[in-house]
């Protein structure tokens, strides 16, 4: 799925499924993921060890295979946001955003003039028709934000009124930690915050989702109105497969 197709699904608030690449630098993992019902892949730059060359290899492969790619940056830094886009990312996922002022900074870093101050250059701009590329750029590059503290709720309405945010994603682990209830995803306080995020997104017809683990949680939040299902990771899939094999080996001794 190309970035513009993902953008349309998000705009229509259709069910979208994505997973994350956190550790495996081999770009061959992209065609493996494409065999499934994948809508997007998140490339992790916040907590992992990828360097820019490894990220570029992943993004070029994703681009060639028409797989929509989002890069989660470490923080609101121009060099990270702009460079990830120049390497071919379909969009940017901003972690730990808390205020409208921060969103304004991100918009400035992502958008070409006059909407922002993004510079032109890199692999993504190596096209035959630069005029056509520039004319569609600001609308094609996706901006998604992560809700990871309750503080963002005060500004979330204003953020979504800009029309710049393609989707809102809850980060359950950081949100639960910020609430003082680490990992307690069924705690009333956690549930209240997530339901408020869904309500605000509904009011603005903006796609909403969360990192979810397990069928029960995916079905629960899907029924609550979340349409972006982000689940699993490269290392998680590796661990699950290895654990399954270990279980089989143990059964052979019974």
N, C-alpha and C positions, 0 to 999 in steps of 0.2 A: 504494500500500500504506500503510495506516494504521500508526501507531506500535504499536498492540496486535497487529497482524498481524506486524509485524517482530519484536516481542518473542516471539511464539510460534515463529516460524521460528528465532530464535536459541536459544530454549529447547530446541527439538527438534534443534538443530545441523544444520539443513538448509542447503543452498547458498543464500547470499545475495549479491547483487551491488549495489555502490554506487559512486558517483563523487563528485567534489568540485567545488564552485563556489568559485573563488578570486578572481575579478577582475570578472566581469560582473555589474553591479548590476541589470540589467534582469530583472524577475521572469518575463518571458515565456520565459525559458530553461527553467523548470520544466515547462510542458506539452510542450516539445520532448523533454526527457529522459524524460517519462512514456510516450512512444511506444515506448520500448524495455523490456527486461526488468528495469527498475530496482526495487530493494527499498528503497533509502534514498539520500539525498543528504547529504553532509557540507558544511556551510557553514564556510568557513575564517576564523577570527578570530585565529589565532595569527600568521600571516605576511602577512596582506593589508591592504588599505586600507579595508575596509567600515566604515561607521559604523552606529550602532544603527538609524537610520531605514531604511537599505538592508537590513539584516538583517531587520528587522520585515517589510518588503515581501516579501522572499523567504519568510519563515516563514508569513506569512498566505496567500500563494499556495500554498505546499506544503500547508498545512492544508486549504484549500478544494478542492484536487485530490486529497486523501488520499494524499499522498506523505510517507513517513516522513522526518523531518529530524533530523540530528544536528549539533550545533554544537561545533566544536573551539575551545575557549577558549584564551587566551594562557597562563594559569597558574591555580593554585588560588586564585581570588579570588571572594569571595561575590558581589560586584556583577556579575561576568560570568556566573557559573553561574546565579544566581537570575534575573537579568534575561533571559537567553536562554530559560530555561524559561517565564518570564512572557510572553514574546513568542510562545510557541507551539511551541517545539522539542519534538520527541518524546524527545530525550535529549541527553546531553552526552558528548563525547569528551575525555578528560583526557590531555594530552601529558606525556611525560617523568616519569611517576610512578615513584617509587623505593622507597617504604616503606609499611608498613601504617599508620603514623601519618598519612601524607598521605591515604591512602584514607579513614581515619576523618574527616578534615577535609572531604573531598568529600561523604561521606555526610551529614554534618551540614548542609552547605550545600544539598544537593539534596532532602532528605527533610523532610516536615512533621512536627511533634511527634506522638507522642513519639520517633519514630526520628531526628529531626533538629531543626533550628531554622529551616527555610525559612519565609519569610513568605508570606502570601496576598495576591495582588493582580495587576493587569495584565490584558492581553487574554485570556490563557489561562484566567483564572478568571471571565470574563464569560459565565456559563452560567445556564440557567434553574433547574437543580437543583444548588446549591452543595454540599449534603450528599452527593449522589451523586458529584460531582466529587472532593470531599475523600476519600471512602472508597476510591477507586481510585487516587488520585494517586501515592502512594509506589510502588505496584507497576507503574504504567504508564510512568513516566518512566525511560528507560533510561540506565544508566551503563556506558560502555565506557572502557577504559584502554589507553594505549599503552605498550608496552615499547620503550624507546629507549636503555637502558643495561643492562649485565649485572647491576648492583647489585640490580635489582628481583627477580631470581630468588630471593634469600634470603627474601623476604617473600611471594612470589606465592601459595604454598600457603595461607598465612594469609589473604591478601586474598580468594581465591576461596571460602574456607570461610564467609565472611560471608553469601553468597547475594545480595549486592547487585550484583555485577558481571555484566552481561549478555553481555559479550564482551571478549576480549583481542586487541588489534591491534598487530602489530609495526611499528615505524617503521624501515624498513631503512636509510635514509640516516643518521639520527641514531645508530642502533645501530652501524653500520659506523664512523662517525666516533669514537664513544666507545671502540671497540675499537682505534682507530689504523689501520684499514684502509678508508679512505673509498671507498665505491662498490664494494668488492670483495665482491659478494653470493654468490660461490661459494667464498670463502675458508673453510677448515675451521673456523676460530674462529667466524665468522659463522654457518655452518651448524649448528655445535654448539649455539650459544645458541638459535637458532630452533627446532631440534628439541627442546630442553629445554622451551621454552615450550609447544610442541605436547603434549609428554608430560604436563606439569602440567595443562594444560587438559583433556586426555583423562581424567586421574585424577579431575577434578571435574565432568566432563560439561559443560564451558563452551565456548561457541563461540570459535573462534580464527581469526584471519586476518592479513593483511598488505597493505600497499600494494604492488601488483604491476604490472609493466609488461611487456607482450608475452605472446603466447600460450604460449611455451615455459615461462616462469616461472610463469604462472598454472596451467598443467597440472601442472607439477612439484609445486608446493606444495599444490594440490588433491589430488593423489594421495598426498601425505604426511599428509593429514588436515585441512588447513585448509578451513573451510566459508565463511568470510567473504572475499569477493573484492572488494577496493577498488582500483579502477583508473581512470586517466584524470582529466581536469579540463576545465573549460570552455575555458581557454586552450590546453590540449593539443589539444583537438578542433579549435579554430580554426586552430592552427598546422599540424596534419595536413592539414586541408582546403586551406589556402593552399599548402602545399608540394606537394600533389598537383596543384593548378591550375598552379603554376609549372612543374612537370615537363611538363605537357601543352603549355604555351606554348612551352617549349624544344624539344619534339619537332616542333612545327610548322615549325621552321627547318631541320630535317634533310632 
